[in-house]
Amino acid sequence: RFNARLSLPQFEPTPEAVKQAVASAIESANKRLDEIGRLERGKLTFDNTVRALDDAVYQANLVANRVGLMKETHKDAGMRDVCTEAEKTFQEWAVGLDYREDVYATIKAYAETKPKLEGEDAKLLEETLRDFKRAGLALPKEQRAEVERLRKELARLSTDYEANITKAKAPVKFSKADLEGVPEALLAHPGVKTGPDEYTIMANVTFQYQMVMENARREQTRRRLLEVRYQLAREANLPLLKQILELRDTIAKKLGYATWADYKIEPKMAKNAATARQFLMDLKSGLQPKFEAELKEFQALKARDTGNPAASIAIWDTGYYVNQLKKEKYAVDAEKLREYFPMQRVLDGMFGIFQQIFGIKIMAVEPPWKWVDDLRLYAVTDAESGEPLGLLYMDMYPREGKYNHFAHFSLIEGKLGADGVYQRPTSALICNFPPPASGRPSLLSHNEVETLFHEFGHAMHSLLTRAKHARFSGTSVPRDFVEAPSQMLENWVWDKKVLDTFAEHYARPSEKIPPEILAQLKAAKLATMGTFYRRQLTFGLIDLAFHTDYHAGSRQDPVEISNSIFKDVFLPVPDGTAFVAYFGHLMGYDAAYYGYAWADAIAADMATVFEKSPRGFFDTEVGRRLRKEIYEPGDSRDVNISIERFLGRPRSLEPFLKELGIKTGK
């Protein structure tokens, strides 16, 4: 009666089966693409062109998604290796999709019939054409071949740049006295003690670098280490970086875009580079008073430590004083808090809250096949009608060879089938909770609870979808928006009333989290947000400057561009350093770094709708609106419209600044 279908992925049991599944998925997708390419011009319809293409990609993705998950979770290393190779095969095939001239010719011919399409169908045609244009298919043949050649060159140089970052190693030797304040755990780490009074810190090993920068009392130690870190991969990568930036600029111009940033941002929410940059500049000035106040606090601590009232804060001081300030002013015992978050209570509590908020039901079911013994599977239905909405796997604990963070993987996307039956989505949450130990249940840190709610936000975005086409289903939204619906759910774990519904001491169940601990935690989080975001904005503005102001044939020096932004937005870097040679986000997150803060600002804005309600984060009416206007549409309409419909007003940066502790005039 619901015209809906729930399905579980049929995971391949052996490496051979994986290879076969991938080969046949690609073969059958190619066959479908060939059919689209051969269509007679008089017989073109929406279903046999645009929709058929969406469907071909959807079918291939079913296999790619299974393989991608097994690569990260399968217990057998051989199987993981085969899946890694299979994923590469898929990626290569997917790149080739953009260059199918025959398919493009058919879809263009269909578009030229000026079909009367509306809503999601019109959007699908428009964006399919846009993809081909972005790949250069609208260009004359020889220009297109040139763009393809430049792209391959760009891919090669980008791979080299990333490899140079991975290969860069820099041992820095210190005495025990130099490392005063650094945790013993690091000094005892294998390979660190290299002589009677000699400790070797690897500037390229991020956790070692951070531990020293956040804890070493001696300024000279921090300075030395930062100067080495900021010169990693310098010789190898600076010449490459110039070539990469020139190539990107050339490709963008050949494709008809003013800059590489405009090309990259076109399919996103911000739409163009100017909007993204304006957002970062507004945030920069909004943060000014908070950033200055934080630097003043750091300066007071440094003056006290050094006995020099005129001591100034340098870039190698921020990590250390952020840490000192939190320790001294906000003594939060994060480990103690774990006792209030036994994993099963947290899970039940989270399900309980969002069942209420979204009007859904979440039930545990027995998975017919498990890739690990303690795998869980949940069926999600609509609470009122009983309509099936989706299936969610949860893989709970760390193990050898498993993906080591928390992440949401989409396995089957939502899509309206040609038979009129809606394929409901299936997703997986890959978690790494501390396993139960010595008579204690799995106990989560507040940070892990926040991460769980965040990833569950991605799962909700996936499973509640009503998009008609796979391309727009669930989390397939612009990259600068995708984190907002998941960040939104983090708000619940900062609300005392919400926490009191499930957080209680694992051994003394009537004991709730003491309110002062939560207040401390909030204050500590806010205390250094100005410093955190100004650093983020520095990276975002460097990224945009490189991809808007740096032109082919220009004599500009990327290091000078970046150093002047550091000085203007954050703190000056030492002379002779070249941070950008080791800035890996320039590959893969090019012209996209602004998206982190952009999504934060949207999530903060959306949270105000609950905050202003008398029922706060328990307001089911606002919850249903969140489901209907944000989670259900996916990308089936412009997300700018979805956000405004949920807010009931235009978007604003004010709530984000307010959340960061900045008093605005409004």
N, C-alpha and C positions, 0 to 999 in steps of 0.2 A: 504493500500500500504506500510505501514511501518512494518507490522507484529508485532505490539506492542500493549499492553493492559494497560490501566490506570484503577486503581480500588480504591475505598474508602473502608476503613474498615467498616464492619457491627457491630457497637458497640452494646453490649448487653444492653437491656433497664432496666433490674431489677437484684437484687442480685441473684434471683433464676436462671435467664438466664445465669449469669456468672458461677455459680456452674455447671450448666448443660454443658455449652460450654467447660469448662475446663475438666470435666469428659469425654466428648465425644472426645475431641481433643487427650487426653492421650490414650483413648481406641483405637482410630483409628490409632494412631502412633504405639502403641504396636502391633496391628494387622499387620501393614506393616512390623514391625521389625520381627515378627514371620514368616511372609512369606519369608523374606530374609534368616532367620535362617534355614528354611526348604528346601531351593532350592536344586534341584538335582545337584550333582557335575558336571555332564557332560553338564549342560545347563547354565553355568554362563557367563554373559556378563557384560560389564561396566554398561549398563542401569539398569539391574535387581539387581545389587549389590551396587556399590559405589554411583551411581546416585540415586538409590532408597532410600538409607540411607539419602543422602543430602535432598531429597525431603520430606521424612517423618519428618525430623527435621524442615524443612522449614514450612510445614503445621502446625505443633504444635506451632511453633513460631508466626504464624499469630495470634493465640488466645492469647498467652503469651504477645505479644507486645501490643495488645489492652488493656488487663487487666493491664499491667504495666503502661500504660498511664492514664487509668481511676483512678488507685490508687493514682496518683499524681495530678489529675485535676478535678475529679468529684465533683459536688457541694454537693452531699449528703454523710454525714459522714458514714452512714451504708453501702453505696455502696463502699466507699473507704476501709472500714474494710474488707468487703468480698473479694475485689480485693487483699488486702494485704495477706490474707490467701491463696487465689488462687495462688498468685505468689510463695508462699512457696511450695505449692503442685507441681508446675511446676519445681522449683529448685531441689526438691528431686527427681523428675522423671528424670530430666536431668543428675543428678549425676549417677543414675542407668544405664543410656545409656552406659557409659564407661565400664560397667561390663557385657554386654550382650555377653556371651561366644559364643552363637550360631551365632550371627551376625559376631563376630570376625572370627569364624571358616570359615564362608562362604567367607568373604572378603579376608582372608588369602589364602584360596583355589583358589580364582580367581587370586590373585597376583601370585600364584605359576604357573599359566598357562603362565606366562611371556607375558602378553598382550602388543601389540604394541600401546602404548598411547603416545600422546605428549601434550606439553603445559599445559593448565589448567586441562585437564583430568588426565594427569600423576601426576600433583601436588595434585589433589584431592585424588587419590589413596594413594600416599605416605603419605600425612598428616593424612588421616583416619587411616592408619596403625600405624602411629606415636602416635596418640591419644590413641589407645588401648595399645600400648607398655608403654606409660607414665602412664596408669592406672594399669599396671602390668599384663596385660592379656598374655604376652609372657612368664611369669614365670610358673614353675611347680605349681600344684594346692595348695600344702600346703604353699609354699612361698607366693603365691598370697593371700591366706587367711590371712597370717600373715601381709602383707602390708595393707590389708583392715582393719584389727584390729587396726594397728598402726595409720592409717588415722583417724579412728573414734575417737581414743584417742586424736589425735592431734586436731581434730575439737572441741572436748569437752573442752580441755585446752585453745584453742584460744578463744572460746566463754567466758570462765571464765575470761581470761585476759582482754578481752574487757569490760566485765561487771564490773570488778574491777575498770577500768578506769572511767566508767560511774558513779559508786557508790562513788568514792573517793571525799570527800568533805573536804575543809580546810578553815575555817573562820580565817581571820587575822585582829586583831583590831588595829586601828590607831586613833590618835587625828586629829583634823582639821589642826593643824600646820604640822603634818607628811605628810598630803596630799596636801600641797601647790602646786599649778599649775594644779591639777587634775580638769577637767571640772565639773562645778556645776551640770550639767545634771546627772553625775554619783552619786554625793553625794546625790542628791535628788531622786535617783532611789529607788523604794520600797524595804525596808529591809536593806538598807545600813546604815542609821543613826540608831544606836542602843542605844544611851545614850546621855546625855547632851553634852559631847565632845568626843563621841565615834562613829567611823565609822567602819563597818565590811565589809571588802573586801573578796569575795570568790576567793581564789587562783585557784580553779578549774573551775570558770566561765570565759571562755577565753576572752570575751569582757571586763569584769571588770579588769582582769589581764593586758590585753594590754593597756587599758586606763591609768592605773596607771604607768605601765612600760614606756609608751611613754611620760607621762606628769609630773610625780611627780618630783619636784625639788630636794628633799632630797635623797641623795644617799642611806642613811641607810634604807629608806622606800623601795626603789627598791630592795636593797639587801635582806632584810627580806622576801619580797614577792617572789622573785625568789627562795630563799632557800626553802621556803615552797612548791612552785609549783614543784620544782625538786625533791621533796620527796613524791609526791602524789602516792598512790597505792604501795609504796615501799615494805612494809611487805608482802602484798598479792601477788604481781606480780613477785618479783625477783626469788623466788623458781619456779614459773610457767615458767618463761622465760627460765631458764636453761633446764627444762624438754622439753619445746617446741623446743628449738634449737637442743637438742640431738635427739629428735624424728625426726625432719626434716632431720638431717644428716643421721640417720639410714635408713629412708625411701628412700632417694636419693640413698644411696649405694646399697640397696636391688634392686632398679630399674635399677642399672647399671650406675649410674652417680657418678662422683668424689665428688661433693658437691651439696647441696640443690640449691645454686645459679646457678650452671650449669644446673640443672634440670629445674628450673623456667625460665631461660633465653633462653633455647634451641629453643622454638618456636618464639622467638622475633627477632628483627632486629640485635641486638648485638650478638646473637647466643651463647655466653658463658660468664662466669664471668670475665675471664681475659680481654676481650675486653671492657666490661663495666667499670671495674676498671681502665684500662689504660686511658679511656676517662676521668674519673673523676680526675685522677692524672695529666693528661695534662692540664685540665682546672684549677686545683688547682695552678699549677706553672704559667700558663698564667695569672691568676688573681692576682698573688703576688704583682706586683708593684701598681696596683689599690687599692687593699685591704690595703696595707701599707699607701698609700697616704690618704685614707679615715680615717684610724685610727689616722693619724697625725692631720687631721682637727678636729676630735672629741676631741683629746687630747688638742688642742689649746682652744677649747670652754670650756672644763672642767677646764683647768688651769685658764682661765679667771673667770669662775663661782666660783671656790673655792679659788682663790687667791694663789694657790699653783702651781708654774711653773713646779714642778716635778710630778703633778697628772698623774696617769696612767689610761688607759681605762680598765674596767673590763666587764665581760659578762653582768652584770646587767645595764651597761651604754649604750649599743649600741642602744636599742630601743629609749631611751630618746634623745640621740644626733643625731640619724638619723632624728628624728622629729624636733629638734631644728635647725639643719642645713637647712632643707627644708624650715622651717618658715622664718629663718633670711636671707638666701642667695637667696632663690628662692620663693619670696612671691607670690605664685600662688593662686588666688581666684577661687577655683574649682566651687563654687556655681554660681559665676558670669558667668562662661563659659556655664552653662546650657542654658542661654538665647539664645545661638546661635544654640542650637540643639533641635528644636521642633520635636517631635517624627515622625510625618508624613513626614516632609521634609527629615529627616534622612533616613527613610525607602525608600521613592521615590528615594533619592540620591543614596543609596546603590544599589537598584535594577538597576537603570540607569547605574551605573558604571559596575556592573558585567554582565549585559546584553551585554554591549559593549565588555568587556574583554573576556567573554567566548563564545560570539556568541549565546546567548539564548534570549528568550522572556519570561517575567513573567507577567501573567495576573490574575487579581482578578476574582474569580468565587464565586457564592453563594453556601455555603455548604448545602446539602440537610438535614443534621441533625447537630445541634450544641449542644455541652455540656455546652456552656456558650454563652449568647446573642451576645457578641461582638467578637466571634470567626471569624477569617479570613481564607480564603482558596485561594491558588494561584496555577495556572497551569503553568508548565514550559515546553517550547517547544524549539526546535532548530530553531534559527532565519532564517537560510537559507532555510532549507528543510521543516520546519513546523512539523517535527517528534515530537510526544509527548515524553517528557523525565521524567516527574514525577509530583507529587502533594505535596504541602506543606501547612500544617495548621500553623497558628500562634495564640497563646493564649496570649494576651497582658499584662493584668494587674493583680496585686496581689488580692487575696481574701482569705477568711477564709478556711483553710484546703488545700490550693493549694501548690504545690512544691514551695519553696521560693527562688530559684536561677534562673539562665538562663540555659537551657539545650536543647539538640537535642535528640529527641526520634525517632527511626526508627520503622515504623508501618508495612510496606510491603517492603520486600527486593527485589532487582532486581534479575531476574532469567530467563533463557531460559527454557520455558516449553517443555514437551515431544511433544506437538503439533506443535513445531517450532515457537510459538508466544512468544515474550519477555514480561514478566510481568514487567512493569516499577515500580519504587519505590514510596512509599508514606511515608512522614516524618512529624514530628511536631516540631516546635520551641516553647518551653515553656518560656515565658518572664515574667519579673516582672517590667515593666516600671512604673514610678510614674504616677498615674492617673491625668487627667486634673483637675485643681483646681482653684476656684475663678476667672473665666474669663481668666486664663492662660492655654494654651495647655499643654499636657504632655511634660515636658522639661527634656532632658537627660543630665547626666554628661558626660564628655569626656570618663570616665571609662566605663560607660554603653554603649556608642557608640562603644567602642573597643570590649566590650563583645558581642554586637549584631553582629558585623562583624565576630568575632571568631565563634559564634554558626552558623552563616550563612555559614561559611566555612565547618562545619560538614554537613550541609544540602546539599551544593553543592557536597561534596564528596559522599554523599548518592545518590542524584538524578541524577548525571551525569554518574553513573556507567555503564559499558558495560560487567561486569563479567558474565560468563556463568552459574556459580553455586552459589547458595545462600551463601554458606560458604565463598565465596571470595567477596561478593557484598559490594560496598560502603565502609563504615567505618569499615568493618570486617578485619582490617589490624592488624599487631602486635601492642601490647599495647605501645611499646616505639616509635611507629611512628604515632599513631592515632591523636595526637595533632598537628603534624607539618602542615598538609594541612589546618587546621583551624587557627592556629597561623599565618600562612602565610598571611591571609587576614587582620590581624590586622595592617599590614604595611600601608594600605591605609589611616587609620585615623590619621597617623602621618605626612602625606604629605600635605603641604599647598595648592598645586595646586588642589589636590583631594578635600580637605575640601571646597575650594572656589566654587566647583560646587554645593554644597548643604547647607553648614552651613551658615546661616544668621540669624540676630537678629529677634526673633519672632514678635516684635512690629515695628521694623524698617528694613524691608526686604532688603534694599540696603546695610545694614551694615554687613561686613564680620568679621571674627575673626581677631583681631589685631595680626600681625605676631609676635610681641614681646611676647604675651601671650603663643603662641604655642612654641616659642623658650624656654621660661621659663619652660614650662611643660616638654619639652624634657630634658632640663638640670637637672631638679629636678629628673626625672626618672633615669637618668644616675648617678646622684651624689652619690648614695649609693648602686649601683649595685654590687660592689665588696663585700661589707658586706653581702648583700642579698644572693649572690651565694655561698660565702664561708660557710655561715650557711647551705644552701641547700646541699653543697658538704659534710659537716660534717655528715648530716643525711644519705646521700647516701653511704658514706664510712663506717659508723657504720653498716648500713643495709648489705652491702656486706661482711664486716669483720665477722659479726655474721653468715653469711650463706656460708662462705668459710673456715674460720680459726677455727671455733668452732666445735669440734668433740665430738661424743658420748664418754663419759667416761673421757673427758678432765677435768682438774682441773681449767680451766680458769674461771675468774670472768667477766661476761658480763659488769659489771659496770667499771672495770678497763680498759677493751678494749675500751669502749665508752669514758671514761674520757681522755685516752691518745689521741684519735682521736680529741676530742674537743680542746685539748691543741695544737695539731699539726696543725690543719686546721683552727680553729676559735679562741677561747679564752678559758682559763682554767675555769672549773666549780668549785664551792666551794666544799671543802672537805666534805665528808659525804653525798653528794647528789647522787641521782640515776635517772637521766633523763630518762633512758631507761625503767623504770617501768611504765612510763606514755606516751611512744612513740607508739601511736595507729597504726601508719603505718606499724609496724612490723607484723600486722595481715592484710592480704588483699593486702598490697603493699610490701610483703616480697620479697627481691631481685629484687625490681622493682622501688625503689625510684630514682635511677639514671635516669630513663626514662623521668622525668620532664625536666632536663637540656639537655638531649640527643635530645629530640624533639625541644627544643628551638634552639639548635645549627643547626639542619637541616633546620628549618624554616628561620633562619638568612642567611644560605648559599643559599637557594632557592631564597630569596628576592633579592640577588645580581644581578640575571638575569634581573630583572626589573630596578634595580638601575643603571645598566651600560648601559641601553638602552637610546638613545636620547629622546625617548618618555616617559621614566620613567614608572610610574604606569598606564599610559594610553596605553601601547604598546599591541595592540590587537594580534599581532603575537605571542608574548611571552605568552599572556593570553590563546590563543588556544593551545599552547604547554603544558601549565600547565594543561589545561583540558584533553588533549589527553594522556599525559605521567603520570600524578599524580592522577587526579580525576577519569578518566574513568576505568583504570585497576583494581582499588581496590586492592585486594590481589591475583589477578589471575596470577601474576608473582611476583618474589622476589622484594620487595620494594626497595632494594639496586639498582636493575637494573633500576626501574622507576625513582629514584632520579638522577642517573647518566645520563639517557637519557634526562631528563629535563635540567640538568646543562650543559650537553655537556662536562663534565670532572669529575674526581673523586671528592668525597666529601672533604670538608676542614673545619677545626675548626677556621681558620683565620677570616672569616666574623663575627662569633659570638663574638670573642674577640674584634674585631674592633667595633662592635655594642655596646659593653660594655665600649668603650672608652679606649681600650688598644692598644697602637701602637705596631704592630708586625713588624718584619723585612721584611715582604713580601709585 
